[in-house]
Each structure stands twice: as C-alpha cells, then as structure tokens.
Amino acid sequence: MEVLLPPDLQAKLTRIARERGTDAQALAREAIERLVDYDDWFLREVEKGLSQIERGETLSHEAVGARLEKRLTEKPAPR
C-alpha cells in the first residue's frame, strides 16, 4: 500500500519522526495502527451501549445528574 501525503503533512511527519528518533514510515505506521485500534475499540463500545439500551439498562436524566454530583463533590484520596 502506498499513501500519498500533501507536502506540508509530509514535512510535519518527517520533523516529528526526526524529533522522536525514528523514520517517517515507522511513525506513519504507528499512527495508522493507533487510529485503527481506536476505531475498533470505539465501535465495540458503541455496540455495547446499544445492547444495553435494547436490554433496558439505562439511567434517567436525574440518575446521571446524581452520579455526576456525587463524583464532583467527593474528595480525592490522599496520595
């Protein structure tokens, strides 16, 4: 597979690759892999959510608000 990039994007890719101590091809491969992995994860999460809706596993607007309020008012654990 060959991917043609506009010159400005190719220049940015080359610069970033040089800064990371790698080559542009390896950086492009890593970026594509991340995108494909993220897209795959995202679609699985959407399917899980749709399945939950079909089973009636939903929260009311009020319940979501209560959960958010609780999380926002809880004190973080000391480190």
N, C-alpha and C positions, 0 to 999 in steps of 0.2 A: 504494500500500500504506500502510496506517496501522497503527502499532504502539502499543498502549496499555500504559503503564507504571504500576506502582503509584506513588503519590505520593512515597514515600521514595526510590525509584530515580530518579524524575524530578528530584527536588531534588538528588540527588547528581550526576546528569548535568549539570544546569544549573550547579551550582557548579564542576564540573571544566571545563566549557566556558568559563565566565567566566574562570577562572584561566588558561586557555590562550589566551584572546583570540579565541574563536570562539563559535559558537552551538551549542545543544544538538543541533539537527538535523544539522549537519555532523559533530559528534563521534559521534553515533549511527551515521551513515553510515560513518564511518571504522572504528568498532568492528565493525560488521557485515561490512565488507569484509575486515578482518583475520581475523575468525572464518572466513569463507567461504574465504579464501585458505589459511589454516592447515589447515582441514579437508580441502581439496582436496589440499594437499601431503601431509598425513598419510596419506590413503587411497592416494595413489600410492606412498608409501614402504612401506606395508603390502603392497601388491600386488607391489612389487619384492622384498620379503623372502620372500613366499610363492613367487614364481617361483624365487628362489634355493634355497629348500628343495626344491621339485619337481625342480630340476636336481642336487640333492645337494650344493650348495655350502654346507656347514655346518661349524661348528667344534665340536670336542669341549669338554667342560667344562674339561678340562686345558689345552687350547689357549687358551681365553678367559682362564683364570687366568694363564697365562704372559704373554699380551699385557698384561693389566692390571698385573701385577707389573713388567713392563718399563717401562711408561709411568709408574708410580708411583715408580720408582727412578731414572729418567733425570733429569738435571739440566736445568733450563730454560736456554735460550740467553740469554747476556747481552744486555741492551738497550742 
